[in-house]
Amino acid sequence: MRTERIRTDVLIIGGGVAGIQAALDCADGGVPVVLVERQPTIGGKMAKLDKTFPTVDCSACILGPKMVDVAQHPNITLYAMSEVEDISGYVGNFTVKIRKRATYVDWSLCTGCGACTEKCPSKKTPDAFNEFTGPTTAINIAFPQAIPKKAVTGKIKMGGLAVDTAAREVVMNGETVSLTYKEYELLMYLIDNRTRVVERDELLNKLWDYSADIETRTLDIHIRTLRQKLGEEGSKYIKTIRSVGYRFVIPQENDNKEN
């Protein structure tokens, strides 16, 4: 008969309000906890809410203290911007591989002061934390009470499309898309202005300094090439508005319209 030591450490995947409470309950009971969150900060969907039902209490007033407790608890190890890549072993002796995603900011030196966001010249990156309802800086801290309060560079993910604005890298469904400088600028301009239809003459004027009366074929070629490079889904992201221009549509919006 073989006996083995059973480890009591707990792995919690997801740092939303449920993951936070589970981590605190286990940690308060003396159990070491590893909390893995794929976003730059814990808090999940609740961190984005203003009020909570049915008491209409301030969401941050409830969640904020719990987030701070996670950061300060000696029994909790937090891995933000991380994902579980592999799990092996058996009950009591699991081995977990955690992949830390690139932040392009040295978190060991970042104090969360916000100076980088104030100095950042790029202020039109779609704000993922606020569900793309407005712009933010290319480097930012999700919200003032973020835990950990560390800056990350602007990474945009909409459906299968991901854009790293710092590296100027575009990925569609896991495959890197090679774009020319002008194609990348065209894509980003459409994304930055996704709340409206962008007229053809505006694109020509902003990106080429052309008048729509002088040259429209240049724009047509770049739009067609950009769609081709994005693959079969390219036309789903870049919609043609007849006789007007183009609009960038994220998959959720597109799916709702088609359904």
Steps between C-alpha positions, in 0.01 A plus 500: 500500500644837394437821687550844354482849639187681386534871433213717617582805285203631303506630144222743408460596136335836448520811715139614479295558814440124540869416461597779740259382770604135456868599529436703816295222662770241435783732601327601823471129578876464477510345152759638254328633188621570146263735319537524121338783306542555125426874514743764634285541813266291711138606548338351192164629380403639839783754479326649196165549673377820666230363730403152613150352533294491720662736753626749239831511686811631331671209326851630571412548870427127529768365271787742573578386856492136392746572218736670745470203737607268217807713429602513866414148614811295584336176386404624152732509200350700215594450135336769287536510120542123520328187374506134598672319215520143624386287793647157573517260794223379726297605804729644764800513268408711200763685303378815330678697229412870501586720203567866577386723215720787389408840647781689323547683831746396769260439788789472746571869436144626439359687802156565351556876514330555163772727360532282190130536420522878534800521264374243248449672161257235374160570652263325259542136597157333548443453873447128560422545872210731414375261229637719218258784575779756485872551444792464739877532475714229339660438839257506789382375837149354468345702785625692807430217748663228285676214679780464410527867409743457213505649153470294182523599138185516293401164361175481309306175467174485310381151418778323313684825430776614736717809460810582702530875455845513659649239268271598209414131470169370367382143565189337355385171652846433638683571173718809459381727219772684309378851420674789330536826689205654317278192544569504875421872519176443308395216733578702813316806372188291439531339845555836671186634333290186524203679657419665166519465123825643366451675168726422208627854456587514872717188468671633190563836662624364833713213375608610153432873493296440185166642400225247430444674168858433397563138599262235633660190351788524747261457790303223327818299441619537860161403644478195274858394583444553873190281494686229309787501749257471791366184337144377458379715788647820360176620345319440832723751677513766229154582368438701186232768534388563146570845359637612838805313627595225745439394856687265729263257675601274787371140475236536775341793323525323169345179631207690653425669171512177303282316750 
